[in-house]
Amino acid sequence: MGPARYGKYYMAMTLLRENLSRVADVEERCKLISKMQDITEKSFDAWHFYMVNDEKRNLAFKRAIESAIQENPADRRSVLDIGCGSGLLSAYANQSDASRILAVEENETMHSIAEEVFRRNSCENVNLLKCHSSLVKLDDKEKCDILVTETLDCAAFGEGIISTIYDAHCRLLTPNPVVIPSKVDVFFSVASSSDFIKMHAVENDSGIILSSYVDRPVLSSREPYWCCYLDDLKDECVFHSDTIPALTVDFQDVASLKNIISEGLHKNFDVQITKSGEITALVAWWRANLFGDIEIDTAPSNDTCWQQAIFPFPKPLSVNEGQTLKVTMTLKKDALRFCVDQDFTEKFASCSVSDEGFMMQMNSDDIARFIWSHTSDLPRTARILDMTNIPTISKQLQEKFPKVYSHCSGDDAIQVGKRMCLRSDESAVRDGCDVIVHWPITPHSSLNEGSIAMLSDIMQGAPNALLIPSKVQIVGYLIESEVLIRKTRLDPTAQHGINITALTEFNLLHYQDINLKRLNCTPLSEATVLRDVTFREEMGKCLTTITATQGGKAVGVVYYAIMGDYVSEKEMNCSMVVFQKPMRVDVGSKIKLGSCFVDHKLIFSQV
């Protein structure tokens, strides 16, 4: 099985990583890293690392697969692995003396990785297909006795597991097969965190603008739920009820699966409130019985790779201890929804936002404070080009200054801008502008390449316009964190004897959405300026030295943005330059970091 058979993305990453190991020049390294980041974004889900590095998850599936194969008669040990990903579970089946294994994976990159994993682990009786399981056709002699599928998302069913297993029962499995997992129990609780509102609701004169994850009278949510690790929230999640068992889905029961797909389930709950306060969401999770007494439980108190499912409210709801809250649950096909039976009478805007980071920026007091402090002395007659792409900021600028043209880009900003009736008449700046107001920072504290590219073009036609802000400082420090290691690269010791090091080709060199407030980590240096960016000056390469002030295992450099009094880390998440390998540092160790702009995108590289 030679590399020529592998998918284009896997081959490209292999070649780029080889080239990176031979190149020393900062600019060339940054160009290679930029290409690697682009390929990763197109072809690979970074959460895969956290999943395959979850030792408890891996061991549970390994034990379940071994037990199912050994307890089945010798002539009923054929295995079907749907959504095999890296091939880890199929390799467990191969190791457990399955008679034959059919592994199915439709993603090109994961199919390539699985192909290499099977080669390295001598899985000669595995047949790997590149397609969706619904396209697999088997005659009666080819049907399998054991089904393994780990197509479980944060709310269990969102990856289509019910439809997948039902289809397998009907077409691909022998009578009375073993299904792993055999059943799933779903639980929920009433919760509060101000982050749920900040990420999913923006209140303004035009009404409350909601994310696509919120049910409301005007529009039903486009997405059934939002997923997050509760530990990643800046504002701690508090529960206001006991854990409520919601439903059980038995994957061995074909008639029940058929009914869920065709008719759905509907249940009502009277939930007793155990803690007074303002609740902002329902939170759900699941427990899966894999085989026998082997289980996986994704409750928030358990350290697993799975996030929790969040059903945010359109606005906070005051509750008192002892009060009963009516909750409705529906499950139709693979879409699970929870909602409170509450009449929210407020005015809701008839638009739906998909990016929670964009919602955070619209709700940001710190961003608003920065803009107002830097525009307060401008004359009312100033001609202003507003490039913030934050409609709440744009609206207030237009209310204060009559000659403002607000440019919105991206579906979310455009539809919210229309809803807020932002003036979009370019005549205000047709003869030039006196001031350009922009916002160059993303919700994860990196520089916004789209904003910088547009600014670069506009500045050529407005060389004398005042820039707000005119510069930004990127600041970072060395960090030690086992959690970030597990989220950014393969831990080859976590797979209980199976070699899946083919995944290392996709080890990350950049990671974002890091909440330093809640992350279990250790800073290994003082905050260091990684580079100053002045927007009217040449943005060439830059070299910085970071000196360790504490010994430890450095996984990378966490960074954020500073502009005057604004520090993005205070209310937004951070990003990280990930080292190619975690490295041991001692007090006084010096780490060199280079950076340059590649197509207006700021790229960092360890030198």
ZAFIGU-226951 format. One record per residue (C-alpha): residue in one letter; z, y, x. Coordinates in steps of 0.1 Angstrom, whole numbers, plus 5000, padded with zeros to 4 digits. Layout:
<torkols>
aZYX/...
</torkols>
This chain:
<torkols>
m500050005000/g498750295021/p499450665017/a495950725005/r496850574972/y499650834966/g499351134943/k498151464956/y501451634953/y503351364972/m500751365000/a500751745002/m504551755005/t504451495032/l501851685052/l503552025047/r506951885058/e505351735089/n503752075098/l506952255092/s508752035118/r506152145144/v505952515137/a508352775152/d506853105142/v508753265113/e505753385094/e503953055096/r507152865086/c507653095056/k504053035045/l504552665046/i507852685027/s506152905001/k503552634995/m506252364993/q508152564968/d505052614947/i504252234947/t507852154938/e507852384908/k504552234896/s505351864901/f509051784905/d512151844885/a514951934909/w517651784886/h516351444897/f518451474928/y521751524909/m520851214888/v519950974916/n522951094936/d525351014907/e526950694921/k528850614889/r525650634869/n523750424893/l526450164895/a526750144857/f523050074853/k523049834883/r525849624868/a524349634833/i520949524846/e522449244867/s524649114838/a521749124813/i519448924836/q522048674846/e523348614811/n519848564797/p518248214799/a516048164830/d512948184809/r513948514793/r514348744823/s511248964822/v512049344823/l510349644810/d511449974826/i510150274806/g510250614824/c511050444857/g511150774876/s511850694913/g511850314905/l515550274912/l516350074880/s513349854885/a514549784920/y517949684907/a516149434884/n514149304912/q517349254932/s518849064903/d516148794901/a514148924872/s511148694866/r508748994864/i509149364860/l506849614843/a507649964853/v506050254834/e505950614846/e503450884835/n504451164859/e502051164889/t504651264915/m507351024903/h504750744900/s503850804937/i507550804947/a508150484927/e505150324944/e506650394978/v510150284967/f508749954956/r506949904989/r510049985010/n512249754990/s509749464989/c509549464951/e506549234949/n507049124913/v507049484900/n503849594882/l503749974881/l501750154854/k500950524854/c500950614817/h503150684787/s504750374773/s502950434740/l499650354758/v500850024772/k499249724756/l500649364760/d499649034745/d502448804733/k502748624767/e503248954785/k505949094762/c509349154779/d512749014772/i514849304785/l514249674780/v515649934804/t515150304798/e517150594811/t515350854790/l518651014780/d518951394780/c522051604775/a522051534737/a520951174743/f517751184722/g515751484734/e513451284758/g512251074728/i514350764734/i514550664697/s510750674693/t510250504726/i512650214719/y511350164684/d507750154697/a508849904724/h510549684698/c507349684677/r504749614704/l506149544738/l509249324735/t509948964725/p512148894694/n515848974698/p515549154732/v518249304753/v518149684753/i519849894780/p521350114767/s522349914736/k523850204717/v524850574719/d527750754703/v527451134700/f530551364699/f530951734694/s533552014694/v533952374685/a533952604716/s533952954728/s532553134759/s531253484761/d528353344781/f526953164750/i526453504733/k525253684765/m522553424770/h521553384734/a522053704714/v521354074720/e522554324694/n520654654690/d519454894664/s516454674656/g518754384647/i520254094667/i517653944689/l518253574694/s517153304718/s514953014708/y518052784707/v519852964679/d519452884642/r519453184619/p518253284584/v514953444596/l513653174619/s514852824626/s515452754663/r512352644682/e514552424704/p517252204689/y519852294717/w520352454750/c521652244780/c524152354806/y527052234828/l530152394813/d531452434848/d528452654856/l529452924831/k530953244845/d533253264815/e535252944811/c534452734780/v537452694757/f537652424729/h538952514694/s538952164678/d539551804687/t536551584697/i534651484666/p532751154665/a529351254650/l527150944649/t526250614664/v522650494671/d522250124677/f519150074698/q519149694690/d518749774653/v515049814646/a515449894609/s517950174617/l515650324643/k512750314618/n514950494592/i515950764617/i512250824625/s510950834590/e513950964569/g516351104594/l520151134592/h522251414576/k526051434578/n528651704569/f531951744587/d535151934578/v536452034613/q540052144616/i540452434640/t543252374666/k543152704684/s542553054670/g539953284685/e536253384683/i534053074686/t530553104698/a528952754699/l529252384691/v529152164722/a527951804720/w527851504745/w527451134743/r528850794754/a526350514760/n527150144759/l524749994784/f525549624782/g528749444774/d531649674782/i529649884807/e529550254796/i528550604807/d530450894791/t529051254796/a532151434782/p532751764799/s535851634816/n533751364833/d531851434865/t528351314856/c524851434863/w524251514826/q524751854812/q526251924777/a524252024747/i525052374734/f524252494698/p524952864701/f525853094672/p524053414665/k527253604669/p530953524674/l532853384645/s536653444641/v538653134632/n542353064628/e544452754637/g544552514608/q541352654592/t538552414582/l535052474595/k532152314578/v529552174602/t526252004594/m524451754617/t520851634613/l518951384633/k515251344626/k513151134649/d514451264683/a515651604673/l519451644670/r520851964655/f524352084647/c525052414628/v528052574611/d527752634573/q528253004577/d526453294560/f525553534588/t524653834568/e523654054598/k520054174604/f518253934627/a515054034645/s512153804637/c511453714673/s512653434695/v513353454733/s513053154755/d514553274788/e518353304788/g518253494821/f516153764804/m518853774776/m521553814803/q519754114818/m519354274784/n523054234778/s524054354813/d526454654814/d526054674852/i522254714851/a522554974824/r525255164844/f523055164875/i520055294857/w521955574839/s523755684871/h520455724889/t518555894860/s521356124847/d520156424869/l516456394860/p514956674840/r514256594804/t510556674810/a510256414838/r507156184834/i508655834838/l506955504843/d509455244832/m508854904849/t512254754843/n510854494819/i514254504802/p513654634767/t517254734760/i517054964791/s513555084781/k514755184746/q517555394760/l515255564785/q512755654757/e515555794736/k516656024765/f513256124779/p510256204757/k507756134784/v508355764792/y505755484793/s507455144792/h505354854806/c506354514794/s505054184809/g505653834798/d505853694763/d509553754759/a509554114770/i506354194751/q507554064717/v511054224721/g509454554731/k507254544700/r510354464679/m512154764694/c509154984687/l508855084724/r506355364730/s503555214750/d501255514751/e500055544787/s499055914781/a502656004791/v501855914827/r498055934826/d498056234849/g500556074872/c504256014870/d507256184886/v509555884885/i509155504886/v512055314873/h511954944880/w514254634883/p513354414913/i516054154909/t515853834889/p518753684869/h519453454899/s519653734924/s516353684942/l513553944944/n511153944915/e507753884931/g505853994900/s507754314898/i507154384935/a503454304934/m502954544904/l505054814921/s503054774953/d499854854934/i501355144914/m502855314944/q499355364959/g498455584929/a501755764928/p502655824964/n505056104957/a506955954927/l510655914929/l511555534931/i514655414912/p515855204930/s514155284963/k515654994983/v517654674980/q519854485003/i519954105004/v523353975015/g524453615021/y526853385038/l527053025051/i528452785025/e529952435024/s529552244991/e529251874984/v528051964949/l525152174962/i524251894986/r523951654957/k521851904937/t519351984964/r518651674984/l518851294983/d522051124993/p520750795005/t524150625002/a524450674965/q521950414953/h524050094960/g521649924984/i518250054972/n516150264996/i514650554977/t514250785007/a510650854996/l512351124975/t513351315007/e509851465008/f510951684979/n514351784993/l514752144984/l514552445008/h515552694981/y517952664951/q518952904924/d521352954894/i524452914916/n527653044899/l529953134928/k532853214904/r533152854893/l531552654921/n533652434943/c532652564977/t533852705009/p532453015026/l531952955063/s531053315073/e531453675063/a528853825040/t525953925063/v522954155056/l519953915056/r517454195053/d517054555039/v513954605017/t512754965014/f509954964988/r507855235004/e508055085039/e506154795055/m507754465045/g507254265077/k509153965091/c512953995098/l515353795119/t519053775112/t521953595129/i524853465109/t528053385128/a530353115114/t533953225109/q535152885098/g534252525108/g532552295083/k529352135070/a526952415061/v524452325034/g522752665035/v523053035029/v523953164995/y522553514988/y522553794963/a521354154959/i523154484964/m521754824953/g524355104957/d527255004934/y525354724918/v526154374931/s524154104913/e526653834921/k529253994898/e527453904866/m524453704876/n523953374894/c522953354931/s520253174950/m520452974982/v518452915013/v518852535018/f518952405053/q516552105061/k519751905069/p523351995063/m524652105097/r528152105114/v529252455124/d532252565144/v533952905146/g531553125165/s528452915158/k525353125153/i522653045127/k519353235129/l517553305096/g514053445094/s512353595064/c509053755054/f507053825022/v504353575012/d502253714984/h505053954975/k507553664974/l510553684998/i510853355017/f513653255040/s513553005068/q516052865092/v514752935127/
</torkols>
